[in-house]
Amino acid sequence: MDFQKELDKKIEMTDNTLKKYLSPRYPERLYEAMSYSVLAGGKRLRPVLMLSACEAVGGNMEDALPFACALEMIHTYSLIHDDLPAMDNDDFRRGKPTCHKVFGEGMAVLAGDGLLTYAFEIMLDTVCAKRDIKYANAAKYIAHNSGTCGMLVGQVVDVESEGVTIDDKTLMYIHDNKTGGLIKAALVAGAIIGGATEDEIGDFEKIGYNIGIAFQIKDDILDVTSTFDVLGKPVFSDEKNNKSTYVTLHGIDNAQEDYKTLSEGAVKMIEKFGGRSEFLKKYADMLVNRIN
């Protein structure tokens, strides 16, 4: 297997489909803002995880592609809102000015809202067309991990924790939901669409937890060790917003050790799926050992 070729293929599949979904229409300014944020770059981490999980259980990646694009839209909506002055007040994302800096705060809010609702329309279109309960279950799992049982509630607790001292339990709750929510959604939804058994779905949920927490710990480390040129966004932003992080609570050496343990655990669990999971195993390892 040529890993880079497979990765490029999955990213290209996702990007080409996203461009079709986000083709200009009236009102053009809204779709311009939505497209600007979705197509501004990014690793397509969650779509690649979803397509790879589907593949790992013997499914067809094409079946999961609409859900992969929908999940990327949900992720992007969260970034648009996260960057707003009322939230993290960031001016750059992926090395480019954030949505509200280009289109204004009002349009940025609406672009985020548009991406969120459009994502569910895309998934439900597939549910209705396929008439197969597994697609409905995949959409339900994504909804569960996007809202008040996942990413959104993690964001709420994160906002409420600014400027106050929090304990490790609260921090892990934030990381598991705000970051881990959509990573678990990607892996589990992909596995469901691929025809996974209940036990396999449970395994992917555990893998998603490990990758999600490890990914966020790495983020916390990079925030104090990297540079704007490498990350494409401001560093020391957590310090600026007076946020507790894994590094501030545990120290950088412990953070490095814990993310290594979590990532190695995820890779070990992926190995049980055999040869079809080879790409996913290498991709998971690459994610948690990234430099940006």
C-alpha positions as a Markdown table, in Angstrom:
| # | Residue | x | y | z |
|---|---|---|---|---|
| 1 | Met | 0.0 | 0.0 | 0.0 |
| 2 | Asp | 1.2 | 3.5 | -1.0 |
| 3 | Phe | 0.1 | 5.4 | 2.1 |
| 4 | Gln | 0.5 | 8.9 | 0.7 |
| 5 | Lys | -1.4 | 7.9 | -2.5 |
| 6 | Glu | -4.3 | 6.5 | -0.5 |
| 7 | Leu | -4.4 | 9.6 | 1.8 |
| 8 | Asp | -4.4 | 11.9 | -1.2 |
| 9 | Lys | -7.2 | 9.9 | -2.8 |
| 10 | Lys | -9.4 | 10.2 | 0.3 |
| 11 | Ile | -8.8 | 13.9 | 0.6 |
| 12 | Glu | -9.4 | 14.4 | -3.1 |
| 13 | Met | -12.7 | 12.5 | -2.9 |
| 14 | Thr | -13.8 | 14.6 | 0.0 |
| 15 | Asp | -12.7 | 18.0 | -1.6 |
| 16 | Asn | -14.3 | 17.3 | -4.9 |
| 17 | Thr | -17.6 | 16.3 | -3.3 |
| 18 | Leu | -17.5 | 19.3 | -0.9 |
| 19 | Lys | -17.0 | 21.6 | -3.9 |
| 20 | Lys | -20.1 | 20.2 | -5.6 |
| 21 | Tyr | -22.2 | 20.6 | -2.4 |
| 22 | Leu | -21.0 | 24.2 | -2.0 |
| 23 | Ser | -21.3 | 25.4 | -5.6 |
| 24 | Pro | -22.5 | 29.1 | -5.7 |
| 25 | Arg | -26.1 | 29.9 | -5.6 |
| 26 | Tyr | -28.4 | 32.6 | -4.3 |
| 27 | Pro | -27.7 | 34.3 | -1.9 |
| 28 | Glu | -24.1 | 34.2 | -3.2 |
| 29 | Arg | -22.5 | 35.9 | -0.2 |
| 30 | Leu | -23.7 | 33.2 | 2.2 |
| 31 | Tyr | -22.4 | 30.4 | 0.0 |
| 32 | Glu | -19.2 | 32.3 | -0.6 |
| 33 | Ala | -18.6 | 32.5 | 3.2 |
| 34 | Met | -19.5 | 28.8 | 3.7 |
| 35 | Ser | -17.2 | 27.7 | 0.9 |
| 36 | Tyr | -14.4 | 30.0 | 2.0 |
| 37 | Ser | -14.3 | 28.4 | 5.4 |
| 38 | Val | -14.7 | 24.8 | 4.3 |
| 39 | Leu | -12.3 | 25.0 | 1.4 |
| 40 | Ala | -9.7 | 27.1 | 3.2 |
| 41 | Gly | -7.4 | 24.1 | 3.7 |
| 42 | Gly | -7.3 | 21.7 | 6.6 |
| 43 | Lys | -6.3 | 18.1 | 6.8 |
| 44 | Arg | -9.8 | 16.6 | 6.3 |
| 45 | Leu | -9.0 | 14.5 | 9.3 |
| 46 | Arg | -12.6 | 13.5 | 10.2 |
| 47 | Pro | -13.6 | 12.6 | 6.6 |
| 48 | Val | -10.5 | 10.5 | 6.2 |
| 49 | Leu | -11.1 | 8.7 | 9.5 |
| 50 | Met | -14.7 | 8.0 | 8.5 |
| 51 | Leu | -13.8 | 6.6 | 5.0 |
| 52 | Ser | -11.0 | 4.5 | 6.5 |
| 53 | Ala | -13.2 | 3.0 | 9.3 |
| 54 | Cys | -15.8 | 2.1 | 6.6 |
| 55 | Glu | -13.1 | 0.5 | 4.6 |
| 56 | Ala | -11.6 | -1.3 | 7.6 |
| 57 | Val | -14.8 | -3.3 | 8.2 |
| 58 | Gly | -15.2 | -4.2 | 4.5 |
| 59 | Gly | -17.5 | -1.4 | 3.5 |
| 60 | Asn | -17.5 | 0.8 | 0.3 |
| 61 | Met | -16.1 | 4.3 | 1.0 |
| 62 | Glu | -18.4 | 5.8 | -1.6 |
| 63 | Asp | -21.4 | 4.9 | 0.7 |
| 64 | Ala | -19.8 | 7.0 | 3.5 |
| 65 | Leu | -18.7 | 9.9 | 1.4 |
| 66 | Pro | -21.8 | 12.1 | 1.9 |
| 67 | Phe | -21.6 | 11.6 | 5.6 |
| 68 | Ala | -17.9 | 12.4 | 5.6 |
| 69 | Cys | -18.6 | 15.7 | 3.8 |
| 70 | Ala | -21.4 | 16.5 | 6.2 |
| 71 | Leu | -19.2 | 15.9 | 9.2 |
| 72 | Glu | -16.5 | 18.2 | 7.7 |
| 73 | Met | -19.3 | 20.9 | 7.4 |
| 74 | Ile | -20.2 | 20.4 | 11.1 |
| 75 | His | -16.6 | 20.6 | 12.1 |
| 76 | Thr | -16.1 | 23.8 | 10.0 |
| 77 | Tyr | -19.2 | 25.4 | 11.4 |
| 78 | Ser | -17.8 | 24.9 | 14.9 |
| 79 | Leu | -14.5 | 26.5 | 13.9 |
| 80 | Ile | -16.3 | 29.5 | 12.4 |
| 81 | His | -18.2 | 30.1 | 15.7 |
| 82 | Asp | -15.2 | 29.2 | 17.8 |
| 83 | Asp | -13.1 | 32.0 | 16.2 |
| 84 | Leu | -15.8 | 34.7 | 16.7 |
| 85 | Pro | -15.0 | 37.6 | 19.0 |
| 86 | Ala | -17.5 | 36.4 | 21.5 |
| 87 | Met | -15.7 | 33.1 | 21.7 |
| 88 | Asp | -11.9 | 32.7 | 21.2 |
| 89 | Asn | -11.6 | 35.9 | 19.1 |
| 90 | Asp | -9.0 | 34.5 | 16.7 |
| 91 | Asp | -8.1 | 36.4 | 13.5 |
| 92 | Phe | -6.4 | 33.5 | 11.6 |
| 93 | Arg | -7.4 | 29.9 | 10.9 |
| 94 | Arg | -5.3 | 27.6 | 8.6 |
| 95 | Gly | -3.0 | 30.5 | 7.8 |
| 96 | Lys | -5.9 | 32.6 | 6.5 |
| 97 | Pro | -8.1 | 35.3 | 8.0 |
| 98 | Thr | -11.0 | 33.8 | 9.8 |
| 99 | Cys | -14.5 | 33.9 | 8.4 |
| 100 | His | -15.7 | 36.9 | 10.5 |
| 101 | Lys | -12.6 | 38.9 | 9.5 |
| 102 | Val | -13.5 | 38.5 | 5.8 |
| 103 | Phe | -17.3 | 38.5 | 5.8 |
| 104 | Gly | -18.2 | 40.2 | 9.1 |
| 105 | Glu | -19.5 | 38.7 | 12.3 |
| 106 | Gly | -23.1 | 38.5 | 11.3 |
| 107 | Met | -22.4 | 36.6 | 8.0 |
| 108 | Ala | -20.0 | 34.3 | 9.9 |
| 109 | Val | -22.7 | 33.3 | 12.3 |
| 110 | Leu | -25.0 | 32.6 | 9.4 |
| 111 | Ala | -22.4 | 30.7 | 7.5 |
| 112 | Gly | -21.9 | 28.4 | 10.5 |
| 113 | Asp | -25.6 | 28.0 | 10.9 |
| 114 | Gly | -25.9 | 27.2 | 7.2 |
| 115 | Leu | -23.2 | 24.6 | 7.2 |
| 116 | Leu | -24.7 | 22.8 | 10.3 |
| 117 | Thr | -28.2 | 22.6 | 8.8 |
| 118 | Tyr | -26.9 | 21.7 | 5.3 |
| 119 | Ala | -24.9 | 18.8 | 6.8 |
| 120 | Phe | -28.0 | 17.2 | 8.2 |
| 121 | Glu | -29.9 | 17.7 | 4.9 |
| 122 | Ile | -27.1 | 15.9 | 3.1 |
| 123 | Met | -27.2 | 13.0 | 5.5 |
| 124 | Leu | -31.0 | 12.7 | 5.5 |
| 125 | Asp | -31.0 | 12.8 | 1.7 |
| 126 | Thr | -28.9 | 9.6 | 1.8 |
| 127 | Val | -31.1 | 8.0 | 4.5 |
| 128 | Cys | -34.2 | 8.6 | 2.4 |
| 129 | Ala | -32.6 | 7.4 | -0.8 |
| 130 | Lys | -31.0 | 4.3 | 0.7 |
| 131 | Arg | -33.9 | 3.3 | 3.0 |
| 132 | Asp | -31.4 | 1.4 | 5.1 |
| 133 | Ile | -31.5 | 1.8 | 8.9 |
| 134 | Lys | -27.7 | 1.8 | 9.1 |
| 135 | Tyr | -27.6 | 5.2 | 7.5 |
| 136 | Ala | -30.1 | 6.5 | 9.9 |
| 137 | Asn | -28.1 | 5.1 | 12.8 |
| 138 | Ala | -24.9 | 6.8 | 11.4 |
| 139 | Ala | -26.7 | 10.1 | 11.2 |
| 140 | Lys | -28.1 | 9.7 | 14.7 |
| 141 | Tyr | -24.6 | 9.0 | 16.1 |
| 142 | Ile | -23.2 | 12.0 | 14.4 |
| 143 | Ala | -26.0 | 14.2 | 15.8 |
| 144 | His | -25.5 | 12.8 | 19.2 |
| 145 | Asn | -21.8 | 13.6 | 19.2 |
| 146 | Ser | -22.2 | 17.0 | 17.6 |
| 147 | Gly | -24.6 | 18.5 | 20.1 |
| 148 | Thr | -25.5 | 18.5 | 23.7 |
| 149 | Cys | -24.0 | 15.1 | 24.2 |
| 150 | Gly | -20.7 | 15.9 | 22.4 |
| 151 | Met | -18.9 | 18.7 | 20.7 |
| 152 | Leu | -21.3 | 21.5 | 21.6 |
| 153 | Val | -21.5 | 20.7 | 25.3 |
| 154 | Gly | -17.7 | 20.4 | 25.4 |
| 155 | Gln | -17.5 | 23.9 | 23.9 |
| 156 | Val | -19.9 | 25.2 | 26.6 |
| 157 | Val | -17.9 | 23.8 | 29.5 |
| 158 | Asp | -14.7 | 25.1 | 27.8 |
| 159 | Val | -16.2 | 28.6 | 27.6 |
| 160 | Glu | -17.4 | 28.5 | 31.2 |
| 161 | Ser | -13.9 | 27.3 | 32.3 |
| 162 | Glu | -12.1 | 30.4 | 31.0 |
| 163 | Gly | -10.4 | 32.4 | 33.7 |
| 164 | Val | -11.1 | 29.8 | 36.4 |
| 165 | Thr | -9.1 | 26.9 | 37.8 |
| 166 | Ile | -10.6 | 23.5 | 36.7 |
| 167 | Asp | -9.7 | 20.0 | 37.8 |
| 168 | Asp | -8.5 | 17.2 | 35.6 |
| 169 | Lys | -11.9 | 15.6 | 35.4 |
| 170 | Thr | -13.4 | 18.7 | 33.9 |
| 171 | Leu | -10.6 | 19.1 | 31.5 |
| 172 | Met | -11.0 | 15.5 | 30.3 |
| 173 | Tyr | -14.7 | 16.1 | 29.9 |
| 174 | Ile | -14.0 | 19.1 | 27.7 |
| 175 | His | -11.4 | 17.2 | 25.6 |
| 176 | Asp | -13.5 | 14.1 | 25.2 |
| 177 | Asn | -16.5 | 16.1 | 24.0 |
| 178 | Lys | -15.2 | 19.2 | 22.2 |
| 179 | Thr | -12.4 | 17.4 | 20.3 |
| 180 | Gly | -13.2 | 13.7 | 20.8 |
| 181 | Gly | -16.9 | 14.0 | 19.9 |
| 182 | Leu | -16.5 | 14.4 | 16.2 |
| 183 | Ile | -13.5 | 12.0 | 16.0 |
| 184 | Lys | -15.7 | 9.3 | 17.6 |
| 185 | Ala | -18.5 | 10.3 | 15.3 |
| 186 | Ala | -16.2 | 9.9 | 12.2 |
| 187 | Leu | -15.0 | 6.4 | 13.2 |
| 188 | Val | -18.2 | 5.0 | 14.5 |
| 189 | Ala | -20.4 | 6.4 | 11.7 |
| 190 | Gly | -18.0 | 5.1 | 9.1 |
| 191 | Ala | -18.0 | 1.6 | 10.8 |
| 192 | Ile | -21.8 | 1.6 | 10.9 |
| 193 | Ile | -22.1 | 2.5 | 7.2 |
| 194 | Gly | -19.5 | -0.2 | 6.4 |
| 195 | Gly | -21.7 | -2.9 | 8.1 |
| 196 | Ala | -19.8 | -3.3 | 11.4 |
| 197 | Thr | -21.0 | -5.5 | 14.2 |
| 198 | Glu | -22.0 | -4.1 | 17.6 |
| 199 | Asp | -18.7 | -5.3 | 19.1 |
| 200 | Glu | -16.7 | -3.6 | 16.2 |
| 201 | Ile | -18.7 | -0.4 | 16.7 |
| 202 | Gly | -17.8 | -0.5 | 20.4 |
| 203 | Asp | -14.1 | -0.9 | 19.5 |
| 204 | Phe | -14.2 | 2.1 | 17.2 |
| 205 | Glu | -15.8 | 4.2 | 19.9 |
| 206 | Lys | -12.8 | 3.3 | 22.2 |
| 207 | Ile | -10.4 | 4.0 | 19.3 |
| 208 | Gly | -12.1 | 7.4 | 18.8 |
| 209 | Tyr | -11.7 | 8.2 | 22.5 |
| 210 | Asn | -8.0 | 7.5 | 22.5 |
| 211 | Ile | -7.3 | 9.4 | 19.3 |
| 212 | Gly | -9.5 | 12.3 | 20.3 |
| 213 | Ile | -7.8 | 12.8 | 23.7 |
| 214 | Ala | -4.3 | 12.2 | 22.2 |
| 215 | Phe | -5.0 | 14.7 | 19.4 |
| 216 | Gln | -6.1 | 17.4 | 21.9 |
| 217 | Ile | -3.1 | 16.8 | 24.2 |
| 218 | Lys | -0.9 | 17.2 | 21.2 |
| 219 | Asp | -2.8 | 20.5 | 20.4 |
| 220 | Asp | -2.1 | 21.7 | 23.9 |
| 221 | Ile | 1.6 | 20.9 | 23.5 |
| 222 | Leu | 1.9 | 22.6 | 20.1 |
| 223 | Asp | 0.2 | 25.7 | 21.5 |
| 224 | Val | 3.3 | 26.3 | 23.7 |
| 225 | Thr | 6.0 | 24.7 | 21.5 |
| 226 | Ser | 5.2 | 25.6 | 17.9 |
| 227 | Thr | 5.0 | 28.8 | 15.9 |
| 228 | Phe | 2.3 | 30.7 | 13.9 |
| 229 | Asp | 4.2 | 29.8 | 10.6 |
| 230 | Val | 4.0 | 26.1 | 11.3 |
| 231 | Leu | 0.4 | 26.0 | 12.8 |
| 232 | Gly | -1.2 | 28.6 | 10.6 |
| 233 | Lys | -2.9 | 30.1 | 13.7 |
| 234 | Pro | -1.8 | 32.0 | 16.8 |
| 235 | Val | 0.3 | 30.2 | 19.4 |
| 236 | Phe | -0.1 | 30.7 | 23.2 |
| 237 | Ser | -3.9 | 31.3 | 22.5 |
| 238 | Asp | -4.8 | 29.2 | 25.5 |
| 239 | Glu | -2.7 | 31.4 | 27.7 |
| 240 | Lys | -4.2 | 34.5 | 26.1 |
| 241 | Asn | -7.7 | 33.2 | 26.9 |
| 242 | Asn | -6.6 | 32.1 | 30.4 |
| 243 | Lys | -7.5 | 28.5 | 29.7 |
| 244 | Ser | -6.4 | 25.4 | 31.6 |
| 245 | Thr | -4.9 | 22.8 | 29.4 |
| 246 | Tyr | -3.4 | 19.4 | 29.7 |
| 247 | Val | 0.1 | 21.0 | 29.7 |
| 248 | Thr | -0.8 | 23.5 | 32.5 |
| 249 | Leu | -2.3 | 20.8 | 34.7 |
| 250 | His | 0.2 | 18.0 | 34.1 |
| 251 | Gly | 3.3 | 19.6 | 32.7 |
| 252 | Ile | 4.7 | 19.1 | 29.3 |
| 253 | Asp | 6.7 | 15.9 | 30.0 |
| 254 | Asn | 3.6 | 14.1 | 31.4 |
| 255 | Ala | 1.6 | 15.4 | 28.5 |
| 256 | Gln | 4.1 | 14.0 | 26.1 |
| 257 | Glu | 4.0 | 10.6 | 27.8 |
| 258 | Asp | 0.2 | 10.4 | 28.1 |
| 259 | Tyr | -0.5 | 11.3 | 24.5 |
| 260 | Lys | 2.1 | 8.6 | 23.5 |
| 261 | Thr | 0.3 | 6.0 | 25.6 |
| 262 | Leu | -3.1 | 6.9 | 24.2 |
| 263 | Ser | -2.0 | 6.9 | 20.6 |
| 264 | Glu | -0.2 | 3.6 | 20.9 |
| 265 | Gly | -3.3 | 2.1 | 22.5 |
| 266 | Ala | -5.4 | 3.3 | 19.6 |
| 267 | Val | -3.0 | 1.8 | 17.0 |
| 268 | Lys | -3.0 | -1.5 | 18.9 |
| 269 | Met | -6.9 | -1.6 | 18.9 |
| 270 | Ile | -6.9 | -0.9 | 15.1 |
| 271 | Glu | -4.6 | -3.8 | 14.4 |
| 272 | Lys | -7.3 | -6.3 | 15.4 |
| 273 | Phe | -9.2 | -5.4 | 12.2 |
| 274 | Gly | -6.5 | -6.9 | 10.0 |
| 275 | Gly | -5.1 | -6.0 | 6.6 |
| 276 | Arg | -8.0 | -3.7 | 5.6 |
| 277 | Ser | -7.1 | -1.4 | 8.5 |
| 278 | Glu | -3.5 | -0.9 | 7.5 |
| 279 | Phe | -4.1 | 2.6 | 6.2 |
| 280 | Leu | -6.2 | 3.6 | 9.2 |
| 281 | Lys | -3.4 | 2.3 | 11.6 |
| 282 | Lys | -0.8 | 4.4 | 9.8 |
| 283 | Tyr | -3.1 | 7.4 | 9.6 |
| 284 | Ala | -3.9 | 7.3 | 13.3 |
| 285 | Asp | -0.2 | 7.2 | 14.1 |
| 286 | Met | 0.5 | 10.1 | 11.8 |
| 287 | Leu | -2.2 | 12.2 | 13.4 |
| 288 | Val | -1.0 | 12.1 | 16.9 |
| 289 | Asn | 2.6 | 12.6 | 15.9 |
| 290 | Arg | 1.9 | 15.6 | 13.7 |
| 291 | Ile | 3.8 | 18.9 | 13.9 |
| 292 | Asn | 0.9 | 21.2 | 13.1 |
